[in-house]
Amino acid sequence: MSLLRGLDHVVHAVRDLQAVAAHYETLGFTTTPPALHPWGTGNALVQLDRSFVEILHVAEPGKIAAPDAGEFSFGGYNREFLARREGMSMLVFSTEDTDADLARWRAASLHTYAPFGFSRAATLPDGEQVTVAFSLAFVTHPAMPDAAFFTCRQHHPEHFWKPRYQRHGNGAARMQRVWLQAEDPAACEPFLAALFPEGQVAHEPDGVTLALEYGELAVRTPASLAERFPGQPLPPTDRGPAFAALTLARAPDAAGTGFREAVAGLVVELV
């Protein structure tokens, strides 16, 4: 049975949630009302077909506690990321079984953490308050301190996905590709192959691409990304591989044209 299905969401870490959400809206995206996590972060979302962009900030730093041994601190990780820069801090894949993900990663000797689950209140478009719940499994690589990964299982998807929030004035419909910058893309392949064994790895002259049921992760050199996204800011290279850009696809019948825009340290491309 396939467990990992595709791109669930990306975490876009920002310092000013209101300003960045407004920037997304000026580009034609619909954003959800802001929400708070119990561990000190807050977010607003851009919902797409089966995937979303999580615009995340540190809302209540006093609630970010040091993790116990073997735990991953979502709030702490993103706080430290934002102390250096804004941008995409994490990549998340949808799953049917986070416990099975952890067991498989541990068997492959990857750096895993204790399983984590949480629920929070959510406001529906009609104002109704409901509860959404998630199970998460985190994994990192010591050579990628600015690029963390986890899988996510939604327990009440009927309360999470809402057509009103999935309709965008610019025609955005789905998450097509995440771009990871790496000086040596081939060196990332063993980790990615162990991380997502359901994926199909394609070797290309300037990097490698991991394709899942929906969405892709493309690992490219800084030179390749500079050519792909001319004039756009790319992450620094002093801390290893880092997420650089996000490509979203418009609906086939969408009017208008695409764009490339730097949004708080992340290149957002609509094609």
PEHU-V60512 format. One record per helix or strand. SS is the DSSP state (hx for helix, st for strand). FROM is the first residue (numbers start at 1). TO is the last residue. If there is no record, write none. Layout:
BEGIN
ss | from | to
SS | FROM | TO
SS | FROM | TO
END
This chain:
BEGIN
ss | from | to
st | 4 | 13
hx | 17 | 26
st | 35 | 36
st | 41 | 47
st | 52 | 58
hx | 61 | 63
hx | 74 | 84
st | 87 | 95
hx | 98 | 107
st | 111 | 112
st | 116 | 123
st | 129 | 140
st | 148 | 154
hx | 157 | 160
hx | 163 | 166
st | 172 | 181
hx | 185 | 195
st | 200 | 204
st | 207 | 211
st | 214 | 214
st | 216 | 220
hx | 222 | 228
st | 242 | 250
st | 259 | 263
st | 266 | 270
END
